[in-house]
Amino acid sequence: MYLHIGNNYLVRLSDVVGIFDIENTTVDKCTKKFLERAEREKHCIYTTLEMPKSFVVTVRNGEEKVYISQLAAGTLKKRLAEGIES
């Protein structure tokens, strides 16, 4: 099963570690450092050029990826829950 995170980007449900609201989480210093490191290490994937609202952290085969999405974290969490229930 896959989670659609915007603009034709899909991630495997089993790879999702977390879905986070950008506005609420980036006030924390740890989150800022995490995102800066992911960007520096080329682990960030931007799914849009629009204002980002959330980010999705995935790990597959030990490789971390951070998807920056224009969709709200609540929307993605709802899609995730629907995918798990199916």
PyMOL CGO cylinders between C-alpha atoms (Angstrom):
from pymol import cmd
from pymol.cgo import CYLINDER

trace = [
    CYLINDER, 0.00, 0.00, 0.00, 1.10, 3.54, -0.73, 0.3, 1, 1, 1, 1, 1, 1,
    CYLINDER, 1.10, 3.54, -0.73, 0.43, 7.00, 0.65, 0.3, 1, 1, 1, 1, 1, 1,
    CYLINDER, 0.43, 7.00, 0.65, -0.07, 9.84, -1.86, 0.3, 1, 1, 1, 1, 1, 1,
    CYLINDER, -0.07, 9.84, -1.86, 1.77, 12.87, -0.46, 0.3, 1, 1, 1, 1, 1, 1,
    CYLINDER, 1.77, 12.87, -0.46, 1.10, 15.33, -3.29, 0.3, 1, 1, 1, 1, 1, 1,
    CYLINDER, 1.10, 15.33, -3.29, 2.02, 15.99, -6.92, 0.3, 1, 1, 1, 1, 1, 1,
    CYLINDER, 2.02, 15.99, -6.92, 2.30, 12.36, -8.01, 0.3, 1, 1, 1, 1, 1, 1,
    CYLINDER, 2.30, 12.36, -8.01, 4.60, 11.37, -5.13, 0.3, 1, 1, 1, 1, 1, 1,
    CYLINDER, 4.60, 11.37, -5.13, 3.84, 8.11, -3.38, 0.3, 1, 1, 1, 1, 1, 1,
    CYLINDER, 3.84, 8.11, -3.38, 5.57, 6.49, -0.41, 0.3, 1, 1, 1, 1, 1, 1,
    CYLINDER, 5.57, 6.49, -0.41, 5.11, 2.98, 0.94, 0.3, 1, 1, 1, 1, 1, 1,
    CYLINDER, 5.11, 2.98, 0.94, 3.00, 2.92, 4.09, 0.3, 1, 1, 1, 1, 1, 1,
    CYLINDER, 3.00, 2.92, 4.09, 5.46, 0.53, 5.69, 0.3, 1, 1, 1, 1, 1, 1,
    CYLINDER, 5.46, 0.53, 5.69, 8.31, 3.04, 5.17, 0.3, 1, 1, 1, 1, 1, 1,
    CYLINDER, 8.31, 3.04, 5.17, 6.60, 5.97, 6.93, 0.3, 1, 1, 1, 1, 1, 1,
    CYLINDER, 6.60, 5.97, 6.93, 8.25, 6.84, 10.24, 0.3, 1, 1, 1, 1, 1, 1,
    CYLINDER, 8.25, 6.84, 10.24, 6.31, 10.03, 10.87, 0.3, 1, 1, 1, 1, 1, 1,
    CYLINDER, 6.31, 10.03, 10.87, 4.23, 12.85, 9.44, 0.3, 1, 1, 1, 1, 1, 1,
    CYLINDER, 4.23, 12.85, 9.44, 4.89, 16.30, 10.86, 0.3, 1, 1, 1, 1, 1, 1,
    CYLINDER, 4.89, 16.30, 10.86, 3.36, 19.76, 10.59, 0.3, 1, 1, 1, 1, 1, 1,
    CYLINDER, 3.36, 19.76, 10.59, 6.12, 22.13, 9.44, 0.3, 1, 1, 1, 1, 1, 1,
    CYLINDER, 6.12, 22.13, 9.44, 4.77, 25.21, 11.18, 0.3, 1, 1, 1, 1, 1, 1,
    CYLINDER, 4.77, 25.21, 11.18, 4.38, 23.58, 14.59, 0.3, 1, 1, 1, 1, 1, 1,
    CYLINDER, 4.38, 23.58, 14.59, 7.52, 21.44, 14.61, 0.3, 1, 1, 1, 1, 1, 1,
    CYLINDER, 7.52, 21.44, 14.61, 10.11, 23.82, 13.19, 0.3, 1, 1, 1, 1, 1, 1,
    CYLINDER, 10.11, 23.82, 13.19, 9.96, 26.08, 16.25, 0.3, 1, 1, 1, 1, 1, 1,
    CYLINDER, 9.96, 26.08, 16.25, 11.90, 23.34, 18.07, 0.3, 1, 1, 1, 1, 1, 1,
    CYLINDER, 11.90, 23.34, 18.07, 15.68, 23.51, 17.70, 0.3, 1, 1, 1, 1, 1, 1,
    CYLINDER, 15.68, 23.51, 17.70, 16.00, 19.71, 17.30, 0.3, 1, 1, 1, 1, 1, 1,
    CYLINDER, 16.00, 19.71, 17.30, 13.60, 19.67, 14.37, 0.3, 1, 1, 1, 1, 1, 1,
    CYLINDER, 13.60, 19.67, 14.37, 15.41, 22.55, 12.68, 0.3, 1, 1, 1, 1, 1, 1,
    CYLINDER, 15.41, 22.55, 12.68, 18.72, 20.71, 13.05, 0.3, 1, 1, 1, 1, 1, 1,
    CYLINDER, 18.72, 20.71, 13.05, 17.16, 17.50, 11.74, 0.3, 1, 1, 1, 1, 1, 1,
    CYLINDER, 17.16, 17.50, 11.74, 15.82, 19.23, 8.63, 0.3, 1, 1, 1, 1, 1, 1,
    CYLINDER, 15.82, 19.23, 8.63, 19.07, 21.12, 8.07, 0.3, 1, 1, 1, 1, 1, 1,
    CYLINDER, 19.07, 21.12, 8.07, 21.03, 17.86, 8.26, 0.3, 1, 1, 1, 1, 1, 1,
    CYLINDER, 21.03, 17.86, 8.26, 18.61, 16.09, 5.90, 0.3, 1, 1, 1, 1, 1, 1,
    CYLINDER, 18.61, 16.09, 5.90, 18.94, 18.97, 3.44, 0.3, 1, 1, 1, 1, 1, 1,
    CYLINDER, 18.94, 18.97, 3.44, 22.73, 19.02, 3.69, 0.3, 1, 1, 1, 1, 1, 1,
    CYLINDER, 22.73, 19.02, 3.69, 22.93, 15.24, 3.16, 0.3, 1, 1, 1, 1, 1, 1,
    CYLINDER, 22.93, 15.24, 3.16, 20.57, 15.48, 0.15, 0.3, 1, 1, 1, 1, 1, 1,
    CYLINDER, 20.57, 15.48, 0.15, 17.83, 13.42, 1.82, 0.3, 1, 1, 1, 1, 1, 1,
    CYLINDER, 17.83, 13.42, 1.82, 15.10, 16.04, 1.25, 0.3, 1, 1, 1, 1, 1, 1,
    CYLINDER, 15.10, 16.04, 1.25, 12.68, 15.65, -1.63, 0.3, 1, 1, 1, 1, 1, 1,
    CYLINDER, 12.68, 15.65, -1.63, 10.44, 18.62, -2.39, 0.3, 1, 1, 1, 1, 1, 1,
    CYLINDER, 10.44, 18.62, -2.39, 7.10, 17.51, -3.79, 0.3, 1, 1, 1, 1, 1, 1,
    CYLINDER, 7.10, 17.51, -3.79, 6.06, 21.08, -4.61, 0.3, 1, 1, 1, 1, 1, 1,
    CYLINDER, 6.06, 21.08, -4.61, 7.24, 24.61, -5.15, 0.3, 1, 1, 1, 1, 1, 1,
    CYLINDER, 7.24, 24.61, -5.15, 4.25, 25.86, -3.11, 0.3, 1, 1, 1, 1, 1, 1,
    CYLINDER, 4.25, 25.86, -3.11, 4.49, 26.80, 0.56, 0.3, 1, 1, 1, 1, 1, 1,
    CYLINDER, 4.49, 26.80, 0.56, 5.23, 23.56, 2.46, 0.3, 1, 1, 1, 1, 1, 1,
    CYLINDER, 5.23, 23.56, 2.46, 2.82, 22.51, 5.17, 0.3, 1, 1, 1, 1, 1, 1,
    CYLINDER, 2.82, 22.51, 5.17, 4.24, 19.18, 6.27, 0.3, 1, 1, 1, 1, 1, 1,
    CYLINDER, 4.24, 19.18, 6.27, 7.10, 16.77, 5.99, 0.3, 1, 1, 1, 1, 1, 1,
    CYLINDER, 7.10, 16.77, 5.99, 7.09, 12.99, 5.90, 0.3, 1, 1, 1, 1, 1, 1,
    CYLINDER, 7.09, 12.99, 5.90, 10.04, 10.97, 7.17, 0.3, 1, 1, 1, 1, 1, 1,
    CYLINDER, 10.04, 10.97, 7.17, 10.57, 7.55, 5.62, 0.3, 1, 1, 1, 1, 1, 1,
    CYLINDER, 10.57, 7.55, 5.62, 13.19, 4.85, 6.04, 0.3, 1, 1, 1, 1, 1, 1,
    CYLINDER, 13.19, 4.85, 6.04, 13.65, 2.05, 3.52, 0.3, 1, 1, 1, 1, 1, 1,
    CYLINDER, 13.65, 2.05, 3.52, 16.58, -0.35, 3.60, 0.3, 1, 1, 1, 1, 1, 1,
    CYLINDER, 16.58, -0.35, 3.60, 18.28, 1.92, 6.14, 0.3, 1, 1, 1, 1, 1, 1,
    CYLINDER, 18.28, 1.92, 6.14, 18.01, 4.97, 3.88, 0.3, 1, 1, 1, 1, 1, 1,
    CYLINDER, 18.01, 4.97, 3.88, 16.24, 8.01, 5.28, 0.3, 1, 1, 1, 1, 1, 1,
    CYLINDER, 16.24, 8.01, 5.28, 14.24, 10.38, 3.08, 0.3, 1, 1, 1, 1, 1, 1,
    CYLINDER, 14.24, 10.38, 3.08, 12.36, 13.51, 4.07, 0.3, 1, 1, 1, 1, 1, 1,
    CYLINDER, 12.36, 13.51, 4.07, 9.52, 14.50, 1.75, 0.3, 1, 1, 1, 1, 1, 1,
    CYLINDER, 9.52, 14.50, 1.75, 8.44, 18.14, 1.96, 0.3, 1, 1, 1, 1, 1, 1,
    CYLINDER, 8.44, 18.14, 1.96, 4.76, 18.43, 1.02, 0.3, 1, 1, 1, 1, 1, 1,
    CYLINDER, 4.76, 18.43, 1.02, 2.23, 21.17, 0.38, 0.3, 1, 1, 1, 1, 1, 1,
    CYLINDER, 2.23, 21.17, 0.38, -0.49, 18.99, 1.94, 0.3, 1, 1, 1, 1, 1, 1,
    CYLINDER, -0.49, 18.99, 1.94, -1.44, 19.48, 5.58, 0.3, 1, 1, 1, 1, 1, 1,
    CYLINDER, -1.44, 19.48, 5.58, -0.18, 16.92, 8.08, 0.3, 1, 1, 1, 1, 1, 1,
    CYLINDER, -0.18, 16.92, 8.08, -3.79, 16.20, 9.10, 0.3, 1, 1, 1, 1, 1, 1,
    CYLINDER, -3.79, 16.20, 9.10, -4.70, 15.33, 5.52, 0.3, 1, 1, 1, 1, 1, 1,
    CYLINDER, -4.70, 15.33, 5.52, -1.73, 12.99, 5.20, 0.3, 1, 1, 1, 1, 1, 1,
    CYLINDER, -1.73, 12.99, 5.20, -2.44, 11.34, 8.55, 0.3, 1, 1, 1, 1, 1, 1,
    CYLINDER, -2.44, 11.34, 8.55, -6.06, 10.76, 7.48, 0.3, 1, 1, 1, 1, 1, 1,
    CYLINDER, -6.06, 10.76, 7.48, -4.86, 9.17, 4.21, 0.3, 1, 1, 1, 1, 1, 1,
    CYLINDER, -4.86, 9.17, 4.21, -2.39, 7.05, 6.16, 0.3, 1, 1, 1, 1, 1, 1,
    CYLINDER, -2.39, 7.05, 6.16, -5.11, 5.80, 8.51, 0.3, 1, 1, 1, 1, 1, 1,
    CYLINDER, -5.11, 5.80, 8.51, -7.40, 5.00, 5.57, 0.3, 1, 1, 1, 1, 1, 1,
    CYLINDER, -7.40, 5.00, 5.57, -4.59, 3.07, 3.87, 0.3, 1, 1, 1, 1, 1, 1,
    CYLINDER, -4.59, 3.07, 3.87, -3.85, 1.03, 6.98, 0.3, 1, 1, 1, 1, 1, 1,
    CYLINDER, -3.85, 1.03, 6.98, -7.52, 0.16, 7.46, 0.3, 1, 1, 1, 1, 1, 1,
    CYLINDER, -7.52, 0.16, 7.46, -7.86, -1.12, 3.87, 0.3, 1, 1, 1, 1, 1, 1,
]
cmd.load_cgo(trace, "trace")
